[in-house]
């Protein structure tokens, strides 16, 4: 029976507020760090698993490795700890608390959304693979999408413990067979980062078609299908899916690891090229998560919002193909009738209009005729000519035409346009925008950001650029561990590894309860790895 609940204080520091989720290995809670007054997420290993010392040691080792991963597409881990609560031994780790939903609840809305999510997931995994961490449990529940659309990979470390032989522990599932690679399903010992490439392929398959490539009544049946069966071709489920994306997905789902992409970075690069090639095309996805092959793409960035939706989002109703054909025929016939009626109104023969008013000029009164009268004829009546109004068809308003825009910045800069993520430099971000004012946000994660307003105009080059100052890599190590602040910004606990820090001097502060605080001014040199080590004293 679980022994932690809201209001409980873990390790005399973390006040539990609410449960966020549970899995086969751990429970996750939202909590408040009473020492720093900050919200955190705390993951507590299930008490029935801590009796296995080998499992606990492997978990601790994986947590230590995961703490070295600093990337905007990876959830940050702060601290690992051991304590007792209610007479039970507990192991936990704390991490950043985010606002948003996991990918299971946040379906992709368009092809561009599928590609963008895939790129971000791959970039997060590549950061982990570079430090030797293989996730082994990439699935929608382990990808968190925050309110700004940034995807973050979660649950590094624990996932390495799950194998086919441990699919169930009691009544709890450990591991996710629907997303396992064939070698992981076999229980192979020589599993490397390419198992994550396979799992990303399953994710992309599900995002693009709304279905899983393999399913079954039991975990073992699903695992056997991963081992033996070829995946159904995605385009047979969704014919409108680009053949290039189908090729990418099937490459990821190769049974042999050597036939997959060699790295997550290579897969991200392939998805980026595809996104650039399809720039401006919109393919919708219906509520089930499948691309709507009957929907007509009409929305471009910067157009008015759909009712009840946000900019860049379309609200559609899926109809049958037969219904669509009938609707198209009816629309064409209606358009012909409307055009005929308009032509009759404009060009029909018109009778001469009746005068609205008649004006007569009467002759002056005739004098009494003399003996030899002279007759003066009266002038004829003169009619005022009525005015004639000429009807002409209204001139249709010229629709705004999207213009090509190029945005450049330092390598690694994320580009957001009007609140939507447009891409990462390099390459130069190219997109189509309607004429007028737009907001561009340049952001280098863990470094700096700048938001500016631009005016996109017809006939102009519409090229925009921003250059951040040079930066270097900063590593801060303390013995024992301590909390770090850089220029007043909290970075969590050591070791801290920041890949992008502005060149020049910075204020650094290290502190921990029961130890003397350290305040120092450090220098960061551009293009170098700047390592600073400190020893905390009581």
C-alpha positions in Angstrom: 0.0 0.0 0.0 1.3 3.4 -0.9 2.5 5.5 2.1 2.9 9.1 0.6 0.1 11.6 0.1 -0.7 15.3 -0.1 0.7 17.3 2.8 3.5 14.8 3.6 7.0 16.1 4.0 9.7 14.0 2.2 13.2 14.1 3.5 12.3 17.2 5.7 12.3 19.3 2.6 9.7 18.4 -0.1 6.1 19.1 0.7 3.8 16.8 -1.4 1.0 18.7 -3.1 -0.7 16.3 -5.5 0.0 13.1 -7.5 0.9 13.7 -11.2 1.1 10.1 -12.3 2.2 6.5 -11.6 4.0 3.8 -13.5 5.5 0.4 -13.0 8.7 1.8 -11.4 7.7 5.0 -9.6 5.1 7.5 -8.6 5.4 11.2 -9.5 4.1 14.1 -7.4 4.0 17.9 -7.6 5.8 19.2 -4.5 7.2 22.4 -3.0 10.9 22.7 -2.1 10.5 24.1 1.4 14.1 25.2 1.6 14.0 27.3 -1.6 10.3 27.9 -1.9 10.2 26.6 -5.4 7.9 24.1 -7.1 9.4 20.8 -8.2 8.3 17.4 -9.4 9.5 14.5 -7.2 9.6 10.9 -8.5 9.6 8.2 -5.7 10.6 4.6 -6.5 8.0 2.1 -5.5 8.7 0.8 -2.0 8.4 -2.9 -3.2 11.3 -2.4 -5.6 13.9 -0.9 -3.2 14.7 -4.3 -1.7 16.7 -5.2 -4.8 20.1 -3.5 -4.1 21.3 -4.1 -7.7 18.3 -2.3 -9.1 18.7 0.6 -6.7 22.4 1.0 -7.5 21.7 0.9 -11.2 19.0 3.5 -10.7 21.3 5.8 -8.8 24.0 5.4 -11.5 21.5 6.3 -14.2 20.3 9.3 -12.3 23.9 10.6 -11.9 24.3 10.3 -15.7 20.9 11.9 -16.5 21.9 14.9 -14.4 24.6 15.7 -16.9 22.1 16.1 -19.7 21.4 19.9 -20.2 19.2 20.4 -23.3 15.9 22.4 -23.9 14.2 19.2 -25.1 15.0 17.2 -21.9 13.4 17.5 -18.5 16.1 18.6 -16.0 16.9 16.5 -13.0 18.0 18.2 -9.8 18.8 15.8 -7.1 18.8 12.2 -6.0 18.1 11.2 -2.4 17.4 8.5 0.1 15.2 8.8 3.2 12.7 7.0 5.4 9.0 7.7 5.7 6.5 5.8 7.7 9.1 3.3 8.6 9.8 2.5 4.9 13.0 3.3 2.9 12.4 5.6 0.0 14.5 6.6 -3.0 13.6 9.7 -4.9 14.8 12.2 -7.4 13.6 15.8 -8.0 13.2 17.5 -11.4 11.7 20.6 -12.9 7.9 21.0 -12.7 6.4 21.9 -16.1 3.0 23.1 -17.2 1.5 21.2 -20.2 0.5 17.7 -21.2 2.2 14.5 -22.4 2.2 13.5 -26.0 -0.5 10.9 -25.3 -3.0 13.7 -24.6 -1.6 16.3 -27.0 -2.2 14.9 -30.5 -0.5 16.4 -33.6 -2.7 18.6 -35.7 -0.8 18.7 -39.0 2.1 17.2 -40.9 4.3 20.2 -39.8 3.3 19.5 -36.2 4.4 15.8 -36.6 7.7 16.8 -38.1 8.4 19.5 -35.5 7.6 17.2 -32.6 9.8 14.5 -34.2 12.7 16.9 -34.6 12.5 18.1 -31.0 12.3 14.5 -29.6 15.4 13.5 -31.7 17.4 16.6 -30.5 16.7 15.7 -26.9 17.6 12.1 -27.4 20.8 13.1 -29.2 21.9 15.1 -26.2 21.4 12.0 -24.0 23.2 9.7 -26.4 26.2 12.0 -26.5 26.7 11.4 -22.7 26.1 7.6 -23.0 22.5 7.5 -21.9 20.1 5.3 -23.8 16.4 5.9 -22.9 14.9 2.5 -23.8 11.3 3.7 -23.0 10.5 6.4 -25.6 6.7 6.6 -25.7 4.0 9.3 -25.7 3.7 9.3 -21.9 7.5 10.1 -21.7 7.3 13.1 -24.0 6.0 16.2 -22.4 4.8 19.2 -24.5 4.7 22.5 -22.6 2.4 25.4 -23.2 4.8 26.9 -25.8 4.9 23.8 -27.9 8.3 22.6 -26.7 8.7 18.9 -26.4 10.8 17.5 -23.6 11.9 13.9 -23.1 11.4 12.5 -19.6 12.3 9.4 -17.6 15.9 8.9 -18.3 17.5 6.2 -16.1 14.5 4.2 -14.9 13.7 3.0 -18.4 17.1 1.2 -18.7 15.9 -1.2 -16.0 13.0 -2.5 -18.1 13.4 -5.6 -20.2 11.1 -8.2 -21.7 11.7 -10.5 -18.8 10.4 -7.8 -16.5 7.3 -6.7 -18.4 5.2 -7.3 -15.3 5.9 -7.0 -11.7 2.9 -8.0 -9.7 0.0 -6.2 -11.2 2.1 -3.3 -12.6 3.5 -3.1 -16.1 7.2 -2.3 -16.5 8.2 -1.2 -19.9 6.0 -0.6 -22.9 6.0 -3.4 -25.5 4.1 -1.3 -28.1 7.2 1.0 -28.5 10.0 -1.6 -27.9 12.6 -2.4 -30.5 13.0 -6.0 -31.6 16.4 -6.3 -29.8 14.9 -5.0 -26.6 12.0 -7.4 -27.0 14.5 -10.3 -27.3 16.2 -9.1 -24.1 19.5 -8.6 -25.8 22.3 -7.3 -23.7 24.1 -5.3 -26.4 21.4 -2.7 -26.9 22.6 0.8 -28.0 21.1 4.2 -28.9 19.5 2.7 -32.0 16.8 1.2 -29.9 15.6 4.7 -29.3 15.5 5.4 -33.0 13.1 2.5 -33.5 10.8 3.8 -30.7 10.8 7.3 -32.4 9.7 5.5 -35.5 6.8 4.0 -33.7 5.9 7.5 -32.3 6.0 9.0 -35.8 3.9 6.2 -37.2 1.3 6.8 -34.5 1.3 10.6 -34.9 0.9 10.4 -38.7 -1.7 7.6 -38.9 -3.5 7.5 -35.6 -2.6 3.8 -35.2 0.2 1.7 -33.7 2.2 -0.4 -36.2 1.8 -3.5 -34.0 -0.9 -4.5 -31.5 -2.0 -7.6 -29.7 -4.0 -9.0 -26.8 -0.9 -9.5 -24.6 2.5 -7.8 -24.2 4.2 -11.0 -25.4 2.0 -11.1 -28.6 3.0 -7.4 -29.3 6.7 -8.2 -28.7 6.6 -11.1 -31.1 5.1 -8.9 -33.8 7.9 -6.4 -33.3 10.3 -9.4 -33.8 8.6 -11.1 -36.8 6.1 -9.0 -38.7 6.8 -6.2 -41.1 4.9 -3.0 -40.2 1.9 -2.0 -42.4 2.8 0.7 -44.8 1.7 4.0 -43.4 0.4 5.3 -46.7 -2.1 2.4 -46.9 -3.7 3.9 -43.7 -3.3 7.5 -44.8 -2.9 7.8 -48.6 -2.1 11.5 -48.3 1.0 10.9 -46.2 4.1 12.0 -48.2 6.1 9.1 -49.5 9.3 10.7 -48.1 7.9 10.5 -44.5 6.8 6.9 -45.0 10.3 6.1 -46.1 11.7 7.8 -42.9 9.3 5.9 -40.6 10.0 2.5 -42.2 13.7 3.1 -42.0 13.4 3.7 -38.3 11.3 0.5 -37.9 13.9 -1.7 -39.6 14.4 -5.0 -37.7 18.1 -4.7 -37.9 19.7 -1.8 -36.0 22.3 -1.2 -38.7 19.6 -0.5 -41.3 18.1 2.4 -39.1 19.5 5.9 -39.0 22.9 5.9 -37.4 22.0 8.6 -34.8 19.1 10.7 -33.6 20.9 13.7 -35.0 20.8 12.2 -38.5 17.1 11.4 -38.1 16.4 15.0 -36.9 18.3 16.4 -39.9 16.2 14.2 -42.3 13.0 15.5 -40.7 14.2 19.1 -40.9 14.9 18.8 -44.6 11.5 17.4 -45.1 9.9 20.2 -43.1 11.7 22.8 -45.2 10.7 21.1 -48.5 7.0 21.1 -47.4 7.0 24.7 -46.2 3.7 26.4 -46.8 1.8 23.1 -47.2 -0.8 22.3 -44.6 -2.1 18.7 -44.1 -4.6 18.4 -41.3 -5.0 15.6 -38.8 -8.4 14.6 -37.5 -9.4 14.0 -33.8 -8.2 10.4 -33.9 -4.7 11.5 -34.7 -4.8 10.6 -38.4 -4.1 13.0 -41.2 -7.4 14.0 -42.8 -7.0 13.0 -46.5 -10.3 14.8 -47.3 -9.5 18.2 -45.7 -8.3 21.0 -48.0 -5.3 23.0 -46.6 -6.3 26.7 -46.4 -4.5 28.2 -43.5 -1.2 30.0 -43.6 0.7 31.5 -40.8 -0.7 34.9 -39.9 -4.2 34.3 -41.1 -7.2 35.0 -38.8 -7.9 32.5 -36.1 -10.5 29.8 -36.6 -13.6 30.1 -34.3 -12.7 28.5 -31.0 -9.1 27.9 -32.1 -5.8 29.7 -32.0 -3.8 31.1 -34.8 -2.3 28.4 -36.9 -5.0 25.9 -35.9 -7.9 24.7 -38.0 -11.1 23.3 -36.7 -12.4 20.7 -39.2 -15.2 18.2 -39.5 -14.3 14.9 -41.2 -16.8 13.8 -43.9 -17.0 10.7 -46.1 -15.5 10.8 -49.6 -19.0 10.3 -51.2 -20.3 13.2 -49.1 -17.4 15.4 -50.2 -18.1 14.7 -53.9 -21.7 15.5 -53.6 -20.8 18.7 -51.8 -18.3 19.7 -54.5 -20.9 19.1 -57.3 -23.5 21.1 -55.5 -21.0 23.9 -54.9 -20.1 24.0 -58.6 -23.7 24.1 -59.8 -24.5 26.8 -57.3 -21.6 28.9 -58.5 -22.8 28.6 -62.1 -26.3 29.7 -61.2 -25.0 32.6 -59.2 -22.8 33.8 -62.0 -25.6 33.5 -64.5 -28.0 35.6 -62.4 -25.3 38.2 -61.8 -24.7 38.5 -65.5 -28.4 38.9 -66.3 -28.6 41.6 -63.6 -25.7 43.6 -65.1 -26.3 43.1 -68.8 -30.1 42.8 -69.3 -31.7 45.3 -71.7 -33.3 48.2 -70.0 -36.2 50.3 -71.3 -35.8 54.1 -71.5 -36.5 55.4 -68.0 -39.6 57.6 -67.4 -38.8 61.2 -66.6 -39.2 61.9 -62.9 -40.1 65.6 -63.5 -41.2 67.6 -66.5 -40.4 71.3 -66.8 -42.2 73.5 -69.3 -41.2 77.0 -70.3 -44.4 78.9 -71.2 -44.4 81.8 -73.7 -44.8 85.3 -72.4 -48.4 86.7 -72.5 -49.3 88.0 -76.0 -50.2 91.8 -76.2 -53.4 92.9 -77.8 -53.1 92.5 -81.5 -52.7 95.7 -83.4 -54.5 96.4 -86.6 -51.8 94.4 -88.4 -51.2 91.7 -85.9 -47.9 90.0 -85.8 -48.0 86.4 -84.6 -45.2 85.2 -82.3 -44.9 81.4 -82.0 -44.6 79.9 -78.6 -41.3 78.0 -78.0 -41.7 74.3 -77.7 -41.9 72.7 -74.3 -38.5 71.5 -73.1 -38.2 68.2 -71.1 -35.5 67.9 -68.5 -33.5 64.7 -69.3 -33.5 62.3 -66.4 -30.1 61.1 -65.1 -29.2 57.5 -66.0 -27.3 55.3 -63.4 -25.0 52.7 -64.9 -24.7 49.5 -62.9 -21.3 47.8 -62.8 -20.1 44.6 -61.0 -18.2 45.3 -57.8 -14.5 45.1 -58.0 -13.4 42.1 -55.9 -10.9 42.8 -53.1 -7.4 41.5 -53.9 -6.5 38.8 -51.4 -3.3 39.2 -49.5 -0.5 37.1 -51.0 1.9 35.4 -48.6 5.5 36.6 -49.1 8.8 34.7 -48.7 10.7 35.5 -45.5 14.2 34.5 -44.5 15.4 34.5 -40.9 19.0 33.9 -39.8 20.8 33.9 -36.5 23.6 32.2 -34.6 23.8 28.4 -35.0 21.4 26.7 -32.5 19.0 29.6 -32.3 15.3 28.7 -32.1 13.0 30.9 -34.1 9.4 31.6 -33.1 7.1 33.7 -35.3 3.9 35.1 -33.8 4.2 32.6 -30.9 4.7 29.5 -33.1 8.0 27.6 -33.4 9.3 28.1 -37.0 12.6 26.2 -36.8 16.2 26.1 -35.6 19.2 27.7 -37.3 21.0 26.3 -39.3 19.8 26.2 -42.0 18.3 29.7 -42.6 14.6 29.5 -41.6 12.4 30.2 -44.6 8.6 30.5 -44.4 5.7 32.4 -46.0 4.0 35.3 -44.1 1.2 37.6 -44.9 2.1 41.3 -45.4 2.1 43.3 -42.2 3.5 43.3 -38.6 4.9 40.1 -37.1 6.7 39.2 -33.9 10.0 37.2 -34.2 11.5 35.6 -31.1 15.2 34.5 -31.3 16.2 32.1 -28.5 19.3 30.2 -27.7 18.3 27.7 -25.0 20.1 28.2 -21.7 21.7 31.4 -23.1 19.6 34.4 -24.2 16.6 35.5 -26.2 15.3 38.5 -28.0 11.9 39.4 -29.4 11.4 42.0 -32.1 8.6 43.3 -34.3 9.1 43.2 -38.1 7.2 44.6 -41.0 6.8 42.2 -44.0 6.2 44.2 -47.2 5.7 43.4 -50.8 8.7 44.2 -53.0 11.1 44.1 -50.0 13.8 41.5 -49.4 12.1 40.5 -46.1 15.3 39.1 -44.6 15.7 39.4 -40.9 18.7 38.5 -38.7 20.0 38.8 -35.2 23.4 37.9 -33.8 23.9 37.0 -30.1 27.3 37.8 -28.6 29.9 34.9 -28.6 29.5 32.2 -26.0 31.4 29.4 -24.4 30.7 26.2 -22.4 30.4 26.5 -18.6 30.8 23.7 -16.1 30.4 24.1 -12.3 31.4 21.4 -9.9 31.1 21.4 -6.1 32.1 19.0 -3.4 29.8 18.2 -1.8 27.0 19.2 -4.1 25.5 22.7 -3.9 22.8 24.9 -5.5 24.1 27.2 -8.2 23.0 30.7 -9.2 24.5 32.4 -12.2 23.8 36.2 -12.6 20.9 35.8 -10.2 19.3 32.9 -12.1 18.9 29.6 -10.3 20.5 26.6 -12.2 19.7 23.8 -9.8 22.3 21.6 -8.1 25.8 20.7 -9.2 27.2 19.5 -11.4 26.0 22.2 -13.8 26.9 21.9 -17.5 25.7 24.9 -19.7 26.6 24.6 -23.4 26.0 28.3 -24.1 27.1 31.1 -21.8 27.8 34.6 -22.9 31.5 35.5 -23.1 32.7 37.7 -20.3 32.4 38.0 -16.6 29.5 36.5 -14.6 28.4 36.5 -11.0 28.3 32.9 -9.5 26.8 31.9 -6.1 26.8 28.5 -4.5 24.9 27.7 -1.4 23.6 24.8 0.7 22.0 24.5 4.1 24.7 23.9 6.7 27.5 25.2 4.5 29.1 28.5 3.9 27.9 30.3 0.7 30.4 31.0 -2.0 30.2 34.2 -4.1 32.6 34.6 -6.9 33.1 36.4 -10.2 34.1 34.0 -13.0 35.2 34.6 -16.6 33.8 32.7 -19.6 36.0 32.5 -22.7 34.3 32.2 -26.1 34.8 28.8 -27.8 36.2 27.1 -24.7 35.0 24.7 -22.0 35.3 26.7 -18.8 35.4 24.4 -15.8 35.1 25.9 -12.3 35.5 23.7 -9.2 34.5 24.6 -5.7 34.8 23.0 -2.2 31.9 23.7 0.2 32.9 24.3 3.8 30.7 23.9 6.9 
